[in-house]
C-alpha cells in the first residue's frame, strides 16, 4: 500500500497494490499495522456502506462530539470526495482536498476527525464504503453548505446540473457560521 500526502498533510490517499491477471485481482484494502505506522494511530469501530445515484451530493458533514475519522473507498462507480479542515488551530483551516475515488482506481481517502466530509456521485450510481473511528451520533451532526463561496469547492457537476441534496444538506450552514474545532 502506498500512502500519498495531499495538500493538507493529515488527509492521506491510500493506493493499494493490485495483483491481477485474466482471472481477476487481489488487493489488501486495510492493514492495521501499516495504517498506524504511516497514517494514524486510530482504531475503527464502525463500518458503513451507502449507495447513491448520479448527481447526489452527500455532505459536507461532521460531528461536533463523537468526532469521526473516516477511511473511505468506492466499490462501484465513481465519486468526487471532499474533506474540509474545520480545525481553527490548523495551518490549513478552511482549506479542502478533493479526490476522485472509483471502483476502477481503487484509491482510498483518510479523513481525520476535525474535517467536514462529503461526496458527489459522478457515475450512474456509486457504492461507498467507509470505516469510522467513532459511532454515528446524529444529535451532534453539522452540515456545511456544499456551495459556500468561502470554500470555493469545484464540484465536477454532471452537465452542470445542481446536485440532488437531502433537506438537511439543503439547509447546511455557511462556513463562517458553522461550529469549528478549537
N, C-alpha and C positions, 0 to 999 in steps of 0.2 A: 504494500500500500504506500502510495506517495502522498505526503501531507504538504499542501501548497498554501503558503500565506497569501492573503488578499491585501487590498489597500487598507483594511482595518486588521491589524495584526492578530487580534483574538478570534476573528472569523476565518475559518480554515476550510479549504476544499480538499476532500479526500478522493484520490483517484486510485481505484483498485487495480491490481494486476490481474489481467484476464487470461485464462488459459483456455484456448478453444481450438476446435477442428470442425470437420464437416458434421460431426455428431451434436455439436452444441458448445457450451462453455462452462467454466467453473470460475468462481471468484470468492474470496473472503469479503464479506460486507462489514464485518466488525471483528476486532480483536482487542480485548480489554488492555492487555499489556502495552501494545503499540499505541493505542489511543491515549492512555495515561502518560506514556513517555513522550509523545510527540505533539499532543494536542491539549489535553486537560485531565485533571485528576477527578473527574466526575464519575458518579455512579448513576446508571439509568434505572428507573423504577417503573416506567410506563411506556408501552409501545402503542402507536396509533396508526390507523390506515384509513385514508379517505379516497373517494372517487368523485371527480368533478368533470363537468362538460366544458367544452371550449368556451372561452370568454368569461368564465367565472373567476373572480378575484376574491381570495380569502385573506383577510388581514387589512391592515397591519396590526397584529395582536401581541400583547404581552400581559403578564400578571404582575401587579404591584406587590403582592405577597405570594409565597409559594412560587417564587420565580423559577422559570424553566429554562434550562439549556436544552437545545434540540439538535439531534443528528438526523438530517433529512435526506431522503432519496426518492426517486421516481422509479416505479417498477413497470409502468405502462404509460406511454405518451410523453409529453414534454411540457415543462412549466418554466416560467421566469420567476426565480426565487429571490426574495429581498430581505435583508437584515438592516435595521436602522439602530444606530447606537443611541440609547436613551440614558447613558451614564454621564451625568454632568461633570464628573471628575476626570473623564477620559479626554485625551487629546483629539479623539475622533468623534466627540459628542456631536450629534445631529447629522453625521455623515452616514452613508449607506453603501452596501455592497449588493450588486445584483448579478446572479449567475443563472445560466440555463442548465437545468437538471433534466435529464431524459433517460428513458429506458435504454436508449442507444448509447449515450456517452457514459452511463453508469456512475457519474460523479455523485458525491455526497457533499453536503454542506454542514459544517459545525457552526451553530449559532449559540453563543453562550448566554446565560442569564444576563439581563440588563439590556437586551435588544428587543425591539419590536420586530415581528416576522410576518411575512405574507407571501403569497404566490399567485400567479396568474396563469391560467391554462391556455397554452398556445395550440395544442393538438386537438383533435376531435373530442378526446376525453383523456384524462390522466388519473393514474392511481399513485398516491403519495403516501409513503410510509415514514414514520419518524419515531425515534427514541427520545424520551423526556427524562430530565433529571429530577422533576417533582411532579406531583399529581395536578391534573387539571382542576382549577378552582374558579368557576365562572363568576363567583362573587367578587373576585379580585381582578377580573379581566378588563383590559382597556383596549379600545380600538382606535387607532390613529387614522386620520383621513388619508386615503390612498393617494390622492392627487394634491396634497398640500404643496403649494408653490415653494414653501420654505425647504422642503425635502428635495424637490426637483428630480423625482424618480422618472426615468424614461421607460415606462412600461411599453413592451412591444405589442400594442393592442392590434388584434387581428382586424384587418380592414378599417382601422382607426375607429372602430365602434366602441362606445362606452362599455365597460365591463359589467357583468351581472354581479350584483352585490347583495348580501343579506341586509336586513333592516338595520342590524347592529352596525355593519360597516358603512351603510348609507349615512348613519349619524355619527361617524367617527369624529374624534376630537382633532383640532389643529395641533400641530407640533408645539406651538407656543403655549397652548392651554393644557397640554397633556402632562400627567404626573411624570416626574423624572426620578432617576436613582441618584442619590447624593452620596 
